[in-house]
Amino acid sequence: MRGMDGYRHGVNLGGWLSQAEETTPEHYASFITEADIRKIAGWGLDHVRLPVDYTLLETEDGEPKEEGFHLIDSCLAWCRKYGLSLIIDLHKTYGYSFDPLEKDDKTRFFSDIVLQQRFYALWQRLAERYGKEENTAFELLNEIVSPEVKDLWNEIALEAIRRIREISDNWIIFGGVYYNGVAAVPWLPRITDRKVAYTFHCYEPLIFTHQGAYWVERMPSDFRIDWPLSGDNYREAAGILDPDLAASVDLSDEKVLDASFFERIFAPALETAEERDIPLYCGEYGVIDLADKEALLRWLKDIHDAFEKYEIGRALWNYREKDFGIRDLSPELCEKIVKLL
């Protein structure tokens, strides 16, 4: 399968310019620094995915905020210095957020032309600023939630690509509904552009990767589960979750969830990407730091084996903090994870 040169082994910088606990100059100056980019390059990775919220780049009236763009400039300069590629991921746009903790309307953006025009304008601004930079890719929007908007989103994505292409020929990445679910890849539109890639996120099964997560509805804080596990044990445990959280992947017939599980759930996306000759990229995957550490390593090895077999580029969630940060783990465990990436 065709891939994206420079975007094979990466890590996310979540919590810095998106979903930040603080939005102060001190946070932006210290959460990620040149030393962190040097460390990531030293791990042998080839890129970082940089989630960015619109609030950093524009005012509520849509005027550009130069100080936000300066932060991207710094990250880009560090990546260039240490030989890393960069994905600029628009994590939230004006009028839309995937965040389950933000109880806003998850569908309004997709039928509101005014909100869409502002989205296009922001991407045109980003393309004008970074569209001539080598080894810089653009990810249109993070995690579309509702399946009912899939066709509307496809139209918006194609229009955004058209507008960016008037300015830049950099790689453009976009995914589908169910929070960029892998099962949604076949619903994405056909496109002949040779520098467009489909993306998906993989936190399957959610009951394992998000065990004890405070933001998952109905998830007990003390819930723990192992990997691999039998299908019966999975289904019994998954009963505590809202069914919508697992709706994108049908696990009702799974006998065992192990290394072969990832090959099975990736199959429709792989078939689509192969048939359309479009690269496939996994922009997020990972396991919460509450999980048993040996089980965490087993899950990572299993998913990485599938990535390697099918030459799928990927970026681990997350470099630091956000309940998934590998830098915050013990040096020994962090080293073991990095070897798998």
HUPERA-V688951 format. One record per residue. N is the residue number from 1. RES is the residue in one letter. SS is DSSP state (~ for helix, > for strand, _ for the rest). PSI is psi in whole degrees, 0 to 359 (NA if undefined). OMEGA is omega in degrees with one decimal (none if undefined). Layout:
BEGIN
n=N res=RES ss=SS psi=PSI omega=OMEGA
n=N res=RES ss=SS psi=PSI omega=OMEGA
END
This chain:
BEGIN
n=1 res=M ss=_ psi=140 omega=-179.6
n=2 res=R ss=_ psi=139 omega=-178.6
n=3 res=G ss=_ psi=185 omega=178.1
n=4 res=M ss=_ psi=110 omega=179.1
n=5 res=D ss=_ psi=131 omega=178.8
n=6 res=G ss=_ psi=0 omega=-177.0
n=7 res=Y ss=_ psi=49 omega=-176.5
n=8 res=R ss=_ psi=313 omega=-175.0
n=9 res=H ss=> psi=111 omega=-175.2
n=10 res=G ss=> psi=182 omega=178.4
n=11 res=V ss=> psi=150 omega=179.2
n=12 res=N ss=> psi=149 omega=175.0
n=13 res=L ss=_ psi=42 omega=179.2
n=14 res=G ss=_ psi=148 omega=178.8
n=15 res=G ss=_ psi=352 omega=-179.9
n=16 res=W ss=_ psi=292 omega=-178.8
n=17 res=L ss=> psi=5 omega=176.6
n=18 res=S ss=_ psi=147 omega=178.9
n=19 res=Q ss=_ psi=37 omega=-177.8
n=20 res=A ss=_ psi=140 omega=175.2
n=21 res=E ss=_ psi=330 omega=176.5
n=22 res=E ss=_ psi=151 omega=176.3
n=23 res=T ss=_ psi=52 omega=-178.2
n=24 res=T ss=_ psi=158 omega=175.1
n=25 res=P ss=~ psi=326 omega=-179.8
n=26 res=E ss=~ psi=318 omega=178.3
n=27 res=H ss=~ psi=311 omega=-176.7
n=28 res=Y ss=~ psi=330 omega=-178.4
n=29 res=A ss=~ psi=343 omega=-170.9
n=30 res=S ss=~ psi=337 omega=-173.4
n=31 res=F ss=_ psi=314 omega=172.7
n=32 res=I ss=_ psi=130 omega=180.0
n=33 res=T ss=_ psi=177 omega=177.4
n=34 res=E ss=~ psi=325 omega=-179.5
n=35 res=A ss=~ psi=325 omega=178.6
n=36 res=D ss=~ psi=318 omega=178.2
n=37 res=I ss=~ psi=321 omega=176.1
n=38 res=R ss=~ psi=320 omega=178.6
n=39 res=K ss=~ psi=315 omega=-179.2
n=40 res=I ss=~ psi=318 omega=176.8
n=41 res=A ss=~ psi=322 omega=178.7
n=42 res=G ss=~ psi=336 omega=175.6
n=43 res=W ss=_ psi=349 omega=-179.2
n=44 res=G ss=_ psi=12 omega=177.4
n=45 res=L ss=_ psi=163 omega=-176.2
n=46 res=D ss=_ psi=353 omega=179.3
n=47 res=H ss=> psi=165 omega=169.7
n=48 res=V ss=> psi=147 omega=171.9
n=49 res=R ss=> psi=124 omega=-173.2
n=50 res=L ss=> psi=97 omega=174.9
n=51 res=P ss=> psi=134 omega=-178.5
n=52 res=V ss=> psi=133 omega=175.5
n=53 res=D ss=> psi=147 omega=-179.3
n=54 res=Y ss=~ psi=330 omega=-177.5
n=55 res=T ss=~ psi=338 omega=177.7
n=56 res=L ss=~ psi=336 omega=-170.3
n=57 res=L ss=~ psi=343 omega=-178.2
n=58 res=E ss=> psi=154 omega=177.0
n=59 res=T ss=_ psi=174 omega=176.8
n=60 res=E ss=_ psi=337 omega=177.7
n=61 res=D ss=_ psi=0 omega=177.3
n=62 res=G ss=_ psi=8 omega=178.3
n=63 res=E ss=_ psi=142 omega=-177.6
n=64 res=P ss=> psi=145 omega=176.1
n=65 res=K ss=_ psi=102 omega=-172.6
n=66 res=E ss=~ psi=326 omega=-178.3
n=67 res=E ss=~ psi=329 omega=176.8
n=68 res=G ss=~ psi=317 omega=177.6
n=69 res=F ss=~ psi=328 omega=178.3
n=70 res=H ss=~ psi=326 omega=178.6
n=71 res=L ss=~ psi=319 omega=174.4
n=72 res=I ss=~ psi=320 omega=177.6
n=73 res=D ss=~ psi=316 omega=-178.6
n=74 res=S ss=~ psi=314 omega=179.8
n=75 res=C ss=~ psi=318 omega=179.2
n=76 res=L ss=~ psi=318 omega=179.5
n=77 res=A ss=~ psi=319 omega=178.5
n=78 res=W ss=~ psi=317 omega=178.5
n=79 res=C ss=~ psi=317 omega=178.5
n=80 res=R ss=~ psi=318 omega=-178.1
n=81 res=K ss=~ psi=323 omega=-175.0
n=82 res=Y ss=~ psi=14 omega=171.4
n=83 res=G ss=_ psi=29 omega=178.9
n=84 res=L ss=_ psi=145 omega=168.8
n=85 res=S ss=> psi=163 omega=-175.2
n=86 res=L ss=> psi=134 omega=169.4
n=87 res=I ss=> psi=120 omega=173.4
n=88 res=I ss=> psi=109 omega=-175.9
n=89 res=D ss=> psi=114 omega=175.5
n=90 res=L ss=> psi=102 omega=-172.0
n=91 res=H ss=> psi=325 omega=176.3
n=92 res=K ss=> psi=140 omega=176.0
n=93 res=T ss=> psi=164 omega=-179.3
n=94 res=Y ss=_ psi=118 omega=179.9
n=95 res=G ss=_ psi=356 omega=179.1
n=96 res=Y ss=> psi=133 omega=171.9
n=97 res=S ss=_ psi=138 omega=175.7
n=98 res=F ss=_ psi=342 omega=-165.8
n=99 res=D ss=_ psi=118 omega=-179.8
n=100 res=P ss=_ psi=340 omega=178.0
n=101 res=L ss=_ psi=347 omega=176.0
n=102 res=E ss=_ psi=105 omega=-170.8
n=103 res=K ss=_ psi=53 omega=178.6
n=104 res=D ss=_ psi=175 omega=178.8
n=105 res=D ss=_ psi=119 omega=-176.9
n=106 res=K ss=_ psi=2 omega=-177.0
n=107 res=T ss=_ psi=343 omega=-172.1
n=108 res=R ss=~ psi=316 omega=-177.5
n=109 res=F ss=~ psi=324 omega=-170.8
n=110 res=F ss=~ psi=352 omega=175.7
n=111 res=S ss=~ psi=6 omega=-177.7
n=112 res=D ss=_ psi=106 omega=-175.7
n=113 res=I ss=~ psi=325 omega=-179.9
n=114 res=V ss=~ psi=315 omega=178.0
n=115 res=L ss=~ psi=321 omega=-179.9
n=116 res=Q ss=~ psi=320 omega=179.1
n=117 res=Q ss=~ psi=324 omega=177.7
n=118 res=R ss=~ psi=322 omega=174.9
n=119 res=F ss=~ psi=312 omega=178.7
n=120 res=Y ss=~ psi=319 omega=-178.1
n=121 res=A ss=~ psi=322 omega=178.6
n=122 res=L ss=~ psi=319 omega=179.6
n=123 res=W ss=~ psi=326 omega=175.1
n=124 res=Q ss=~ psi=321 omega=177.7
n=125 res=R ss=~ psi=316 omega=178.4
n=126 res=L ss=~ psi=319 omega=-179.7
n=127 res=A ss=~ psi=321 omega=178.6
n=128 res=E ss=~ psi=326 omega=-176.8
n=129 res=R ss=~ psi=322 omega=-172.5
n=130 res=Y ss=~ psi=3 omega=-173.1
n=131 res=G ss=_ psi=349 omega=176.8
n=132 res=K ss=_ psi=2 omega=-179.7
n=133 res=E ss=_ psi=128 omega=175.6
n=134 res=E ss=_ psi=151 omega=175.8
n=135 res=N ss=_ psi=36 omega=174.2
n=136 res=T ss=> psi=124 omega=-178.8
n=137 res=A ss=> psi=159 omega=-178.5
n=138 res=F ss=> psi=125 omega=174.6
n=139 res=E ss=> psi=119 omega=-164.5
n=140 res=L ss=_ psi=312 omega=-176.5
n=141 res=L ss=_ psi=136 omega=-176.2
n=142 res=N ss=_ psi=127 omega=165.2
n=143 res=E ss=_ psi=88 omega=170.4
n=144 res=I ss=_ psi=128 omega=-170.7
n=145 res=V ss=_ psi=300 omega=-166.4
n=146 res=S ss=_ psi=128 omega=178.0
n=147 res=P ss=~ psi=339 omega=-177.5
n=148 res=E ss=~ psi=345 omega=-178.3
n=149 res=V ss=~ psi=11 omega=-171.8
n=150 res=K ss=~ psi=319 omega=-179.3
n=151 res=D ss=~ psi=321 omega=176.6
n=152 res=L ss=~ psi=318 omega=178.9
n=153 res=W ss=~ psi=319 omega=179.2
n=154 res=N ss=~ psi=319 omega=178.3
n=155 res=E ss=~ psi=318 omega=179.6
n=156 res=I ss=~ psi=316 omega=-179.4
n=157 res=A ss=~ psi=315 omega=179.8
n=158 res=L ss=~ psi=322 omega=177.7
n=159 res=E ss=~ psi=320 omega=177.2
n=160 res=A ss=~ psi=318 omega=177.7
n=161 res=I ss=~ psi=316 omega=179.5
n=162 res=R ss=~ psi=316 omega=-177.8
n=163 res=R ss=~ psi=321 omega=177.4
n=164 res=I ss=~ psi=321 omega=-178.0
n=165 res=R ss=~ psi=338 omega=175.0
n=166 res=E ss=_ psi=345 omega=-174.5
n=167 res=I ss=_ psi=322 omega=-168.0
n=168 res=S ss=_ psi=151 omega=172.6
n=169 res=D ss=_ psi=23 omega=177.0
n=170 res=N ss=_ psi=162 omega=175.1
n=171 res=W ss=_ psi=140 omega=174.4
n=172 res=I ss=> psi=134 omega=-175.1
n=173 res=I ss=> psi=137 omega=172.2
n=174 res=F ss=> psi=152 omega=-179.1
n=175 res=G ss=_ psi=189 omega=-172.1
n=176 res=G ss=_ psi=204 omega=-172.9
n=177 res=V ss=~ psi=189 omega=-173.7
n=178 res=Y ss=~ psi=43 omega=179.7
n=179 res=Y ss=~ psi=46 omega=-175.6
n=180 res=N ss=~ psi=38 omega=-178.8
n=181 res=G ss=> psi=144 omega=-178.9
n=182 res=V ss=~ psi=329 omega=180.0
n=183 res=A ss=~ psi=347 omega=-179.8
n=184 res=A ss=~ psi=351 omega=-177.8
n=185 res=V ss=~ psi=317 omega=179.7
n=186 res=P ss=~ psi=343 omega=178.6
n=187 res=W ss=~ psi=350 omega=-179.8
n=188 res=L ss=_ psi=153 omega=-175.5
n=189 res=P ss=_ psi=150 omega=171.3
n=190 res=R ss=_ psi=145 omega=179.1
n=191 res=I ss=_ psi=140 omega=-176.1
n=192 res=T ss=_ psi=354 omega=179.5
n=193 res=D ss=_ psi=124 omega=-175.0
n=194 res=R ss=_ psi=354 omega=178.5
n=195 res=K ss=_ psi=41 omega=171.6
n=196 res=V ss=> psi=138 omega=178.9
n=197 res=A ss=> psi=148 omega=171.6
n=198 res=Y ss=> psi=142 omega=176.3
n=199 res=T ss=> psi=155 omega=172.4
n=200 res=F ss=> psi=163 omega=173.9
n=201 res=H ss=> psi=148 omega=-179.3
n=202 res=C ss=> psi=106 omega=170.9
n=203 res=Y ss=_ psi=37 omega=-178.0
n=204 res=E ss=_ psi=142 omega=-12.0
n=205 res=P ss=_ psi=140 omega=-175.7
n=206 res=L ss=~ psi=327 omega=-178.1
n=207 res=I ss=~ psi=334 omega=176.0
n=208 res=F ss=~ psi=308 omega=-172.6
n=209 res=T ss=~ psi=336 omega=-178.6
n=210 res=H ss=_ psi=27 omega=-179.2
n=211 res=Q ss=_ psi=129 omega=179.3
n=212 res=G ss=_ psi=4 omega=-175.3
n=213 res=A ss=_ psi=127 omega=-175.1
n=214 res=Y ss=_ psi=337 omega=-175.5
n=215 res=W ss=_ psi=355 omega=179.0
n=216 res=V ss=_ psi=120 omega=-177.2
n=217 res=E ss=_ psi=136 omega=177.0
n=218 res=R ss=_ psi=6 omega=179.3
n=219 res=M ss=_ psi=117 omega=176.0
n=220 res=P ss=_ psi=139 omega=-177.3
n=221 res=S ss=_ psi=337 omega=-177.7
n=222 res=D ss=_ psi=10 omega=-178.8
n=223 res=F ss=_ psi=134 omega=176.9
n=224 res=R ss=_ psi=149 omega=-179.4
n=225 res=I ss=_ psi=156 omega=-173.5
n=226 res=D ss=_ psi=172 omega=172.3
n=227 res=W ss=_ psi=136 omega=-4.2
n=228 res=P ss=_ psi=173 omega=-179.5
n=229 res=L ss=> psi=160 omega=180.0
n=230 res=S ss=> psi=158 omega=178.0
n=231 res=G ss=~ psi=322 omega=179.9
n=232 res=D ss=~ psi=317 omega=178.7
n=233 res=N ss=~ psi=322 omega=177.2
n=234 res=Y ss=~ psi=310 omega=-175.5
n=235 res=R ss=~ psi=323 omega=177.4
n=236 res=E ss=~ psi=315 omega=-178.7
n=237 res=A ss=~ psi=321 omega=-175.8
n=238 res=A ss=~ psi=346 omega=179.0
n=239 res=G ss=_ psi=343 omega=179.8
n=240 res=I ss=_ psi=345 omega=-174.3
n=241 res=L ss=_ psi=159 omega=170.1
n=242 res=D ss=_ psi=125 omega=-177.9
n=243 res=P ss=~ psi=331 omega=-179.3
n=244 res=D ss=~ psi=336 omega=-177.6
n=245 res=L ss=~ psi=339 omega=179.7
n=246 res=A ss=~ psi=15 omega=-171.2
n=247 res=A ss=_ psi=336 omega=-173.6
n=248 res=S ss=_ psi=341 omega=-179.3
n=249 res=V ss=_ psi=122 omega=-179.9
n=250 res=D ss=_ psi=112 omega=-179.1
n=251 res=L ss=_ psi=17 omega=-173.8
n=252 res=S ss=_ psi=335 omega=-177.9
n=253 res=D ss=_ psi=5 omega=-178.3
n=254 res=E ss=_ psi=129 omega=177.4
n=255 res=K ss=_ psi=324 omega=178.1
n=256 res=V ss=> psi=141 omega=176.8
n=257 res=L ss=> psi=106 omega=-177.1
n=258 res=D ss=_ psi=206 omega=-176.6
n=259 res=A ss=~ psi=321 omega=-177.9
n=260 res=S ss=~ psi=341 omega=179.4
n=261 res=F ss=~ psi=318 omega=-177.7
n=262 res=F ss=~ psi=322 omega=176.8
n=263 res=E ss=~ psi=322 omega=-178.9
n=264 res=R ss=~ psi=315 omega=-176.3
n=265 res=I ss=~ psi=338 omega=177.2
n=266 res=F ss=~ psi=341 omega=-168.4
n=267 res=A ss=~ psi=311 omega=-178.9
n=268 res=P ss=~ psi=321 omega=178.3
n=269 res=A ss=~ psi=318 omega=179.2
n=270 res=L ss=~ psi=318 omega=179.0
n=271 res=E ss=~ psi=318 omega=179.2
n=272 res=T ss=~ psi=311 omega=-178.4
n=273 res=A ss=~ psi=320 omega=179.7
n=274 res=E ss=~ psi=315 omega=-177.6
n=275 res=E ss=~ psi=326 omega=-178.8
n=276 res=R ss=~ psi=357 omega=-179.3
n=277 res=D ss=_ psi=50 omega=179.4
n=278 res=I ss=_ psi=132 omega=178.2
n=279 res=P ss=> psi=150 omega=178.5
n=280 res=L ss=> psi=133 omega=-174.9
n=281 res=Y ss=> psi=133 omega=177.2
n=282 res=C ss=> psi=105 omega=-173.5
n=283 res=G ss=> psi=341 omega=177.4
n=284 res=E ss=> psi=141 omega=170.5
n=285 res=Y ss=> psi=157 omega=179.1
n=286 res=G ss=_ psi=178 omega=-176.3
n=287 res=V ss=_ psi=135 omega=179.7
n=288 res=I ss=_ psi=148 omega=-175.8
n=289 res=D ss=_ psi=358 omega=175.6
n=290 res=L ss=_ psi=343 omega=-176.1
n=291 res=A ss=_ psi=156 omega=172.0
n=292 res=D ss=_ psi=133 omega=-170.9
n=293 res=K ss=~ psi=324 omega=177.5
n=294 res=E ss=~ psi=324 omega=176.2
n=295 res=A ss=~ psi=321 omega=176.3
n=296 res=L ss=~ psi=314 omega=179.9
n=297 res=L ss=~ psi=323 omega=179.4
n=298 res=R ss=~ psi=318 omega=178.5
n=299 res=W ss=~ psi=315 omega=-179.7
n=300 res=L ss=~ psi=318 omega=178.5
n=301 res=K ss=~ psi=318 omega=-177.7
n=302 res=D ss=~ psi=316 omega=-179.1
n=303 res=I ss=~ psi=325 omega=177.9
n=304 res=H ss=~ psi=326 omega=176.0
n=305 res=D ss=~ psi=319 omega=178.0
n=306 res=A ss=~ psi=317 omega=177.1
n=307 res=F ss=~ psi=314 omega=-177.6
n=308 res=E ss=~ psi=318 omega=-178.2
n=309 res=K ss=~ psi=321 omega=-175.1
n=310 res=Y ss=~ psi=10 omega=175.6
n=311 res=E ss=_ psi=49 omega=179.2
n=312 res=I ss=_ psi=121 omega=173.4
n=313 res=G ss=> psi=156 omega=-174.3
n=314 res=R ss=> psi=161 omega=174.7
n=315 res=A ss=> psi=120 omega=-179.7
n=316 res=L ss=> psi=141 omega=168.3
n=317 res=W ss=_ psi=111 omega=17.9
n=318 res=N ss=_ psi=166 omega=179.0
n=319 res=Y ss=_ psi=310 omega=178.2
n=320 res=R ss=_ psi=147 omega=176.3
n=321 res=E ss=_ psi=204 omega=-175.8
n=322 res=K ss=_ psi=25 omega=176.3
n=323 res=D ss=_ psi=1 omega=-179.6
n=324 res=F ss=_ psi=2 omega=-169.8
n=325 res=G ss=_ psi=124 omega=-178.3
n=326 res=I ss=_ psi=334 omega=178.3
n=327 res=R ss=_ psi=336 omega=-176.1
n=328 res=D ss=_ psi=351 omega=179.4
n=329 res=L ss=_ psi=176 omega=177.1
n=330 res=S ss=_ psi=148 omega=179.1
n=331 res=P ss=~ psi=323 omega=-179.1
n=332 res=E ss=~ psi=314 omega=-179.5
n=333 res=L ss=~ psi=319 omega=178.0
n=334 res=C ss=~ psi=317 omega=-179.9
n=335 res=E ss=~ psi=321 omega=179.5
n=336 res=K ss=~ psi=321 omega=179.4
n=337 res=I ss=~ psi=314 omega=-178.0
n=338 res=V ss=~ psi=323 omega=179.1
n=339 res=K ss=~ psi=334 omega=179.9
n=340 res=L ss=~ psi=338 omega=-172.3
n=341 res=L ss=_ psi=NA omega=none
END
